[in-house]
Amino acid sequence: MDTREAASRWRETWERCWRTHEPEEIVALYAEGALFQSHPFRDAQSPREYIEPTLADETSAQCEFGEAIVDGDRAAVEWRAETKLRDGGAEELAGVSLLRFDPAGLVVEQRDFWTLG
């Protein structure tokens, strides 16, 4: 799969499934053993270990993902989100995901850089 196509699929799936809190389609975007680092100061973990509990902690999310900037097997995607949390809190986030894809179009590495508004 072409990297631009893979990045577009990643962006569209994350945007749709984050809003509906459906982790399985998001997790399916990642290759077995993929590196997932959700923030520069956090340890890497598996995509499932991050995605499932994060979505479970939210009651709603409004998010928007920009077009990918692609170079070779890598892509960068800007995103923004406003989430409501189960504990009654809310978060406004803005970030960039740096992605690397395998030839099948699955993510093998994701490093996120984000901040709270």
N, C-alpha and C positions, 0 to 999 in steps of 0.2 A: 504494500500500500504506500502511496506517495505521502510524504511527511505533511504536506499542506492538507491533504484529505484527512489524515489521522488527527492532526491538530484541530481541524474543524469538527470532526466527530467528537473529540474530547471536550471541546468548548460547548457544543450543543448538548451533549449528554450531561455534563456537570450543571449547566444552567437549568435544564429541565428537571433533573432529578434532585438537585439541591432544593428547588422550590417545592417539590412534592415529597421530599424526604424518603426517597427510594434508593438505598445504597447499592443494591445488587448490580444495576446497570453501570454505575460508576466503577465499582470494584472490577467489573468485567473489562474495563479499559486497560488494565494493568497486566503485564506479563508476570508469570510465576517468578518470585524472588525479586520483584521490582523494589528499588530504593525509593522511599517516600520520606522526605524531610519537610514537615509542615511549617517550620520556622527556623531561621539560622541558629538559634540558641537551644533547639530541642534535638534530642537524639532521633536518628532515623528509625522508622518502623515500617511494618507492612502497610500497604494501602488500606486493607480491611481494618487493621487495628486502629487506624486514625478515623476513617470515614464513618464506620458504624456508630461508635460512641458520640462522635461530634454531631451527627444528624439526630441521634436519639436525645441529645441535650437541648434541642431546639423545638419550638412549636410552630415557627414559620420562618421563611426566608424569602427575601426579595433580592435577586442578584442579577448582575449583568456582566457579560464577558465580551471583551473586545476581540477584534480580528487578530489572528496569530501572526507573529513575525517569525519567518521560517528561514533556517540556514542549514542545509544538509539534513541530518537526522534530528535536528534540534528545533525547538520552537519556544517562543515566549508569548504568554497570554496575560494581558491585564484584566483584572476583575474587581468588582465592587459588590458589597452585600450589606443588607440590613437584616439582622436576625432578632427574633424574640426567643428568649430562653425559658426553659421549663421552670427555672427558679424565680421567674418574674423579671429578670434583667433583660437588657437588649444590648446589641453590639452593632456598631457601624464599622465595617472593614473595607480596606482597599489594599490590593496586592497584585503581585505578578507571580505566575507559575512558570518556572523554567523546566522544560520537558525534553526528554530524549526518547525516541521511538525505535523499536526494532523493525525489521523489514515487513513484519505482519501488521504493523500499525499499532502495536501495543506499547504502552509506556513502560520503559525499563528504568527510568530515573525521573524523579520529580523533586524539585527544590522550590519551596514557596518563600516569598518575602512579602510580609504584610504588616500593616499597622492598624490600630484602632483609632477611629475618629473621635 
